[in-house]
Amino acid sequence: MKRQFLFITLLLCLSTAWAQREKINFDFDWEFRLTSDDDRKPIDPDWHPVQLPHDWSISQVPDGRLTGCNGHLHGGVGDYRKTFSIPAKDRGRAISILFDGIYNRSTVCINGHKLGFRPYGFCYIEYDLTPYLNYGGSNQLTVNVNSPSANDSIARWYTGNGIYRHAWLIKTSPAHIKTYGTYIVTRGNQVTIRTETVGNIGKPRLVHKIFDAQGKQVAKGNGEESIEVKNATLWNGMENPYLYRVVTTLYDGSKQLDTYESTFGFRTAEFTSDRGFLLNGKPLKLKGFCLHQDDACLGSALPLRSMERRLEMFKGYGVNAVRCSHNQPAPEFLDLCDKMGFIVIDEAFDKWKSGYYAECFDEWWQRDLSNMIVRDRNHPCVVTWSIGNELQEAWDGTGEGVKRAQMLQDFVHQLEPTRQVCMACQNNHNGQFSGVTDVVGYNYLEARMLSDHKQFPQRKFLVTEELPYYCGAEGNIRAYDTNNPWNIIAANDFIAGGFIWTGQDYIGEASWPSSGWPTGLIDLSGREKAQGLWHRAAWNPDKPVVGIAVRDNALDIDHGRDLWQWPNMASIWNFPFRYEGLVVEVNTITNCERVQLIINNKVMGEKRTADYPNHTIVWNVPYTPGHIEAKGINGTDTVAYYDLRTASQPTQLQATADRTQLTADGQDLCYIQLQLLDKDGIPVQHENRHIRATIEGEGILRGCINNNLRRTTPFTSTEDDTHFGRAFAIVQTTRKAGPIRVRFDCEGMAPVILTLSSQ
């Protein structure tokens, strides 16, 4: 009897343990080898330790013979492996591996058993390991990634290569809630939760408990019955991004099998034909950035801090919306957008039956599209599903493109009917094609949009790609009109908003010798460019700003493609001796009523902003070294100020860390800005010096480079010349607490040492 009691107690303990879902980070202790390059030549037979997220291409040397789509960086074929153990006590549980993203054509095996193949590189992938595990012993997981960058089927932008997002080991009861298996729909104060389960359950029962942002339980319900949350607080974008949490528990009768947590928010989101975008019934003009996923030395393998820092920059700039171009982002990116209040366009594809996705479309489009929607459907930040960008089918005159667009939209409506569907259409698109989706996105076609609105007043319009400076005319996209596209968006209520291409410089889509796209408003290191002040001024009328940008075509700036260029300008007051006395064009960018310009204590005049387009007052003044000042004036008050000084020769290096207290989790990051200074502490931009970085302690130096995308060395280099007197470094923590010392040696100057703390 005693034995029987102990046996029953053991079973109850095992049952309780199995009901505790475990999601274990699986990022560390991997090994990697690049087995062949783009020419299929063997690279290195040896295995090297790596951690996830991992992008092997970012450490390659740019090669002008390779396509600019991938930043002229090598892809190839890479292998990953990880040896791990599963305790014998886990026998009987369901155990799976979840990859947030592998780029691309991945084949995953466990202990020699093939689990599956997935060609698409932006979806999550989950495989059941349970039948093949060696419990109590050693197991080996392998991942082969086949991603040659010379192949015609690569994406048009830098994707990176490898297991570039996180990996997770998930342990559950054999019968459990499916990963991303909850679907939460809110209407008013009512919540309906649909739950998908896996495994055999005799008497299935679901209990949902809803908690507010303070962790207080505010409601409870069963199954798919509607649950009322009294006095629900709205998720209201950046004004108040209020989130709720639901804990769903699965029972078999009275036996608990699994628990699953999901985050959601109460909000309504609608694109209209006359009032633009409505959030909770109120118009909200979308001030957006298009965004790719890479980040300088990190490539596409981004820890959470990289995403958080970028969104913090965007929020401070005045951005309230992000378009994920042209693929679903990492899940934690959307978590951040939920918490920070960003509006998000979640986008599935760049192409359908052309380009990189052509070989996948027929077999995989439903699985890949549903993968995005099922994963992201509970995020309140996601307000529309984009089914594609610049489709070849947009030019099709046979009607096949229209049928295909309708097919995809119908699929989305059936799977997730609470959001509208959009797509982004390029120049000369077929009007019938663009009329298929609930919302039509126009890329660089503001002039045509105005005409189409008159012809199709019922359509809902959005500028999915907006030029940063010039504007096209109807029928002539390259009109180079200096009326900024945002002026058109702001002046027309029916336009939901616009997304600038692009918010930040990125790798890829490049023309040699550049390895990237250099016409963002923010540079590679995260510094705002001089011309970037235009949108800050336009988007933040209640925050007075003024800036100075001097135009000069001789400035050493990577100009990028013509249509996306700005005039060659920089915030600099250092020019060669031969410039003295020559008239130069000075731009003061502002949202103030007037600007007063002063050079070497001499007032050059005062001008009204309203007399000039694009918040930019133009001055023609003789260049005189010294001190130039701009005062932004409202009424009789100086409310904004900006100045530049002529620097002498560089004598010192300044190193500024964005954070000095870090987390010893093997993922946290510190960004360090480097600036040459003269003897008086004035920033030097007219000369450059070579910088070499080294590190000691519990940190990893991910790279020390400048902002110039015209590179001959890897993005992960630890030494580089400054560009406009600037460079930057990225440091990552290890999993051990302790000090981190970063040393910067700059030619002709005393070394600079920064000490960081990792805890």
Secondary structure as UniProt FT lines:
FT   HELIX           2..19
FT   STRAND          22..25
FT   STRAND          30..36
FT   TURN            38..39
FT   STRAND          48..50
FT   HELIX           57..59
FT   TURN            64..65
FT   HELIX           68..70
FT   TURN            71..72
FT   STRAND          76..86
FT   HELIX           88..90
FT   TURN            91..92
FT   STRAND          94..99
FT   STRAND          106..110
FT   TURN            111..112
FT   STRAND          113..118
FT   STRAND          125..128
FT   HELIX           130..132
FT   STRAND          138..147
FT   TURN            149..150
FT   TURN            152..153
FT   STRAND          167..172
FT   STRAND          176..187
FT   TURN            188..189
FT   STRAND          190..198
FT   STRAND          204..211
FT   TURN            213..214
FT   STRAND          217..222
FT   TURN            223..224
FT   STRAND          227..228
FT   TURN            230..231
FT   STRAND          234..235
FT   HELIX           237..239
FT   STRAND          244..252
FT   TURN            253..254
FT   STRAND          255..264
FT   STRAND          269..271
FT   STRAND          277..279
FT   TURN            280..281
FT   STRAND          282..283
FT   STRAND          286..291
FT   HELIX           296..298
FT   TURN            299..300
FT   HELIX           304..317
FT   STRAND          321..324
FT   HELIX           331..340
FT   STRAND          343..347
FT   HELIX           355..357
FT   TURN            358..360
FT   HELIX           361..376
FT   TURN            377..378
FT   TURN            380..381
FT   STRAND          382..389
FT   HELIX           392..395
FT   HELIX           400..415
FT   TURN            417..418
FT   STRAND          420..425
FT   TURN            427..428
FT   HELIX           431..434
FT   STRAND          439..443
FT   HELIX           446..455
FT   TURN            457..458
FT   STRAND          460..466
FT   STRAND          471..473
FT   TURN            474..475
FT   STRAND          476..481
FT   HELIX           485..491
FT   TURN            493..494
FT   STRAND          495..500
FT   TURN            501..502
FT   STRAND          506..507
FT   TURN            512..513
FT   STRAND          516..517
FT   TURN            524..525
FT   HELIX           530..532
FT   HELIX           533..539
FT   TURN            541..542
FT   STRAND          546..551
FT   TURN            553..554
FT   HELIX           562..564
FT   STRAND          569..570
FT   HELIX           577..579
FT   TURN            580..581
FT   STRAND          583..590
FT   STRAND          594..599
FT   TURN            600..601
FT   STRAND          602..608
FT   HELIX           609..611
FT   HELIX           613..615
FT   STRAND          616..622
FT   STRAND          627..634
FT   TURN            635..636
FT   STRAND          637..645
FT   STRAND          652..657
FT   STRAND          661..662
FT   TURN            664..667
FT   STRAND          669..677
FT   TURN            679..680
FT   STRAND          690..697
FT   STRAND          699..705
FT   TURN            715..716
FT   STRAND          719..721
FT   TURN            724..725
FT   STRAND          726..733
FT   STRAND          738..746
FT   TURN            747..748
FT   STRAND          752..758
//
